[in-house]
Amino acid sequence: MKRQYQNLEVIKQKISMLKGKDVRIRLNKGRNKIQFFKGRINEIYSSVFVVQIFDDVFDRLSCTYQDVLCGDVKFRLIEKA
């Protein structure tokens, strides 16, 4: 998602639309530590969602909707050719 959304309900809807699709994830861990992942949103709960990571040491990442709201987690859909 490129745009910042001000409403958690809108963020939840956008993430639920991305469920099962391949995404690129930008994770800001603070103090100039930014990590990039490729993965798929597999599980969605009321306050968190789980991303299955494709090519890294760990296999999943859990994020809150607040992380997306404040800009610590950003998504971009991977278009298949």
C-alpha positions as CSV (number, residue, x, y, z in Angstrom):
1,M,0.0,0.0,0.0
2,K,1.5,3.3,-1.0
3,R,-0.9,5.7,0.6
4,Q,-1.2,6.4,4.3
5,Y,-4.7,5.7,5.7
6,Q,-6.0,7.4,8.8
7,N,-8.6,4.8,9.7
8,L,-7.9,1.3,11.1
9,E,-11.1,-0.1,9.5
10,V,-9.8,1.0,6.1
11,I,-6.5,-0.6,6.8
12,K,-8.1,-3.9,7.9
13,Q,-10.2,-3.9,4.7
14,K,-7.1,-3.3,2.5
15,I,-5.1,-6.0,4.2
16,S,-8.0,-8.5,4.0
17,M,-8.1,-7.8,0.2
18,L,-4.3,-8.7,0.1
19,K,-4.9,-12.0,1.9
20,G,-3.4,-14.9,-0.1
21,K,-1.5,-12.6,-2.5
22,D,2.2,-12.1,-2.8
23,V,3.5,-8.8,-1.4
24,R,6.7,-7.0,-0.7
25,I,7.0,-5.8,2.9
26,R,9.1,-2.9,4.1
27,L,9.6,-3.2,7.9
28,N,11.0,-0.2,9.8
29,K,12.6,-1.5,13.0
30,G,13.8,1.9,14.2
31,R,17.2,3.6,14.4
32,N,17.7,3.4,10.6
33,K,17.1,-0.4,10.5
34,I,14.9,-1.2,7.5
35,Q,14.3,-4.7,6.3
36,F,12.6,-5.9,3.1
37,F,10.8,-9.2,2.7
38,K,8.7,-11.1,0.2
39,G,5.8,-13.0,1.5
40,R,2.1,-13.7,1.6
41,I,-0.5,-12.6,4.1
42,N,-2.0,-15.9,5.4
43,E,-3.8,-15.2,8.6
44,I,-5.9,-12.2,9.7
45,Y,-7.1,-11.7,13.2
46,S,-8.9,-8.8,15.0
47,S,-5.7,-7.0,16.1
48,V,-2.9,-8.7,14.2
49,F,-2.1,-10.4,10.9
50,V,0.5,-13.0,10.0
51,V,2.7,-12.9,6.9
52,Q,4.5,-16.0,5.6
53,I,8.0,-15.0,4.6
54,F,9.4,-16.7,1.5
55,D,13.2,-16.4,1.6
56,D,14.6,-15.7,5.0
57,V,15.8,-17.3,8.2
58,F,12.4,-17.1,9.9
59,D,9.2,-18.3,8.3
60,R,6.5,-15.8,9.5
61,L,6.1,-12.3,10.7
62,S,3.2,-11.0,12.8
63,C,2.2,-7.3,12.6
64,T,-0.5,-5.2,14.1
65,Y,-2.7,-2.8,12.2
66,Q,-1.2,0.0,14.2
67,D,2.2,-0.8,12.6
68,V,0.6,-0.1,9.2
69,L,-1.2,3.1,10.5
70,C,2.0,4.6,11.8
71,G,4.1,3.6,8.8
72,D,6.4,1.0,10.4
73,V,5.0,-1.7,8.0
74,K,4.3,-1.0,4.3
75,F,3.1,-3.3,1.5
76,R,3.4,-3.4,-2.2
77,L,1.6,-6.1,-4.2
78,I,3.8,-8.2,-6.4
79,E,2.4,-8.2,-9.9
80,K,2.7,-11.6,-11.7
81,A,3.8,-11.4,-15.3
